[in-house]
Amino acid sequence: MAILDGIDGPRDLDHLSPEECRTLAAEIREFLIAEVAKTGGHLGPNLGVVELTIAMHRVFESPRDPIVFDTGHQSYVHKLLTGRKDFSLLRRRGGLAGYPQRAESEHDIVESSHASSSLSWADGISRAFARTGQEDRHVVALVGDGALTGGMTWEALNNITDDNDRNLVIVVNDNGRSYAPTIGGMARFLNSVRSKDTYRDLQEGSEKLFSRFGRPGRTIYRGARGALHGFLSRASNNDHLYSNLDIKYLGPVDGHDLAAVEEVLRQAKGYGRPTLVHVITEKGRGYAPAENDEADQFHSVGQINPGNGEPVAVSSGPSWTGVFRERIVELADTDERIVAITAAMLAPTGLDALAERHPGRVYDVGIAEQHAVTSAAGLAYGGLHPVVAIYATFMNRAFDQLLMDVALHRAGVTFVLDRAGITGPDGASHNGVWDLATLQVVPGIRIASPRDEATLRELLGEAVAITDGPTVIRYPKGSVGEPLPAIRRTDDGVDVLREVPQDASDRDVLFVTVGPMAQIALDAAEILESQGISSTVVDPRWVVPVAGSVVELARSHRLLISIEDGIRVGGVGTRIRQALRDAAVDTAVSELGTPDEFPEHASRGELLEAAGLTAAQIAADVSAQVRGVKIPIARPEQRAKD
């Protein structure tokens, strides 16, 4: 790592020769494979942008020229070139974030890692520079080609090209993939360019022709390379894609030809107006296990053996996603109404099996969650029952469509939210802690959170049978825990997991849990029992709306504790409190959840502990409330007996 060791900032790249830059690229790939294998992370995307990132930092002067990543999972090389070489705690508490983070470096501009937003950021920054007389500064947006499937990208392009007297460079990293192969008409067009013989033959033929003349010929070729890019774009017909947008187009260029990328970026920098540079790269470049992985070319990996790419440890239990993958196929086999929609995440959400079994009944709309949700409303109107499967954090992007297109029209659409609640290592923008608080305000919505495999299978079946409004099934990342059988079920569907006998002399605490938080409540109840405090634990299954039996159980207990792994502000606990007040039940309520802040990257266990959501922490607080030394103080014991 002789050259990489000497890179402490982008300007250290300036003195490197072309050969040293190529050596640096090889060192970076070696570093990434070795380090990400230890921690897990987004390996494939970063292996594909090594030369591109080096070229961007050689041509532009970060942070004076801001570089905006879309999405930030392709920023590992950027971190290395800006002096961050300690990857030992990547995506772990106290270590480097897996995405750009302003607290780490002045070179990190945008922390949100939801796709298709970078051009809007770049539009705003470049407008501000122009408005404040900073005409010598440039803005660079690095966009994965999958992000071009998002509507926000095209809204931004429309505005950028309407006011195009600005220093803005848009780099399209075209590797043909988002998670899996990119879909849609845009993807087909770019793929035709990537694979077109005209492009490859012209590029390779021109280089060979000039090389026949030795060093002078190669010098001429390098000087003519920029003109060649323009010629190639016309010969491959790719410039037609952007001709009506009034934006300069350069490319396509081989994203692993460092000199070529650097040359075309310098041309774009000197143009003085918004310019789009089309760069063709290979995801997982330089690492055979990633290159040969058909699923996602090692988009994101856990800890792996760097030699062969095999996982170091494999979970023995089923995953939440795996249970959904199996169950949705079973349901679709017997119900022709069921169709599914995903937003560029067919395998990550578990819809790949359904697509294989019933290929005409799964629609991948690209990174376009808003379109997915409104399209689902249309499918429901047409007599089908759409299942929209996305990550919980991405549901935030389509709230208006859920509210106005699905709920207002009482459309029977089921939303399956993977990675709900605290997910951990991916950090602030990927922790799904907002769904319960935001979605429960939608009139007529029904929200369920399974606690184990059996309840996920059961609840999904119930959800797709509902035709008069939206339903939501949410579950966390990772493996499903042990089965948690109920001792009884109330008439309105609430599962009682532990119960103080009806004829008991005291009924102290009622735990109302959301999904997998049930196990924590059961553990806390065991601790409290050793202290002489009695507890009932219930899992409502459908947490919104609040079941009548929950209200009645609360009436006979001194204290109600709600536990959810979403933000407590506006969460399920607040809805339970309102339901109790509406029913004139004055049982004290303590709503437990995550604080109203952006979770840092850390393990799920660490984040739960930081939020006070461990069995020991909860038991200690509840004990103090029952004893009357901590607010909210449990209702007096005699009143509970009455």
Salt bridges, closest charged atoms under 4 A:
ASP8 OD1 - LYS85 NZ 3.41
ASP14 OD2 - ARG11 NE 2.75
GLU19 OE1 - ARG22 NH2 2.91
GLU35 OE2 - LYS38 NZ 3.36
GLU51 OE2 - ARG29 NH1 2.80
GLU51 OE1 - HIS256 ND1 3.05
GLU104 OE1 - LYS79 NZ 2.72
GLU104 OE1 - ARG84 NH1 2.81
ASP108 OD1 - HIS78 NE2 2.92
ASP108 OD2 - ARG84 NH1 2.69
ASP123 OD1 - ARG127 NE 3.02
ASP123 OD1 - ARG166 NH1 2.68
ASP136 OD2 - ARG64 NH2 2.53
ASP145 OD2 - ARG194 NH2 3.95
ASP163 OD2 - ARG127 NH1 3.01
ASP174 OD1 - ARG194 NH2 2.25
ASP174 OD2 - HIS278 NE2 2.70
ASP197 OD1 - ARG200 NH2 2.69
ASP257 OD2 - ARG225 NH2 3.78
GLU262 OE1 - ARG58 NE 2.80
GLU262 OE2 - ARG266 NH2 2.96
GLU282 OE1 - ARG285 NH1 3.42
GLU326 OE2 - ARG457 NH1 2.98
GLU330 OE1 - ARG327 NH1 3.22
GLU330 OE1 - ARG457 NH2 2.52
ASP333 OD2 - ARG357 NH2 2.91
ASP333 OD1 - HIS358 NE2 2.75
ASP335 OD2 - ARG337 NH2 2.86
GLU336 OE1 - ARG361 NH1 3.69
ASP352 OD1 - ARG325 NE 2.78
GLU369 OE1 - ARG397 NH1 3.63
ASP418 OD2 - ARG419 NH1 3.20
ASP426 OD1 - ARG91 NH2 2.73
ASP435 OD2 - ARG474 NE 2.60
GLU458 OE2 - ARG489 NH1 2.90
GLU458 OE1 - ARG541 NH1 3.13
GLU462 OE2 - ARG541 NH1 3.08
ASP468 OD2 - ARG410 NH2 3.75
ASP468 OD1 - ARG446 NH1 3.11
ASP495 OD2 - ARG451 NH1 2.90
ASP495 OD1 - ARG489 NE 2.58
GLU499 OE2 - ARG488 NH2 2.74
ASP508 OD1 - ARG558 NH1 3.23
GLU526 OE2 - ARG498 NH1 2.89
GLU529 OE1 - ARG498 NH2 3.11
ASP539 OD2 - ARG451 NH1 2.66
GLU552 OE1 - ARG555 NE 3.21
ASP565 OD1 - ARG474 NH1 3.22
ASP565 OD2 - ARG604 NH1 3.24
ASP586 OD1 - ARG635 NH1 3.05
ASP586 OD2 - ARG639 NH2 2.24
GLU591 OE2 - ARG577 NE 2.80
ASP621 OD1 - LYS630 NZ 2.73
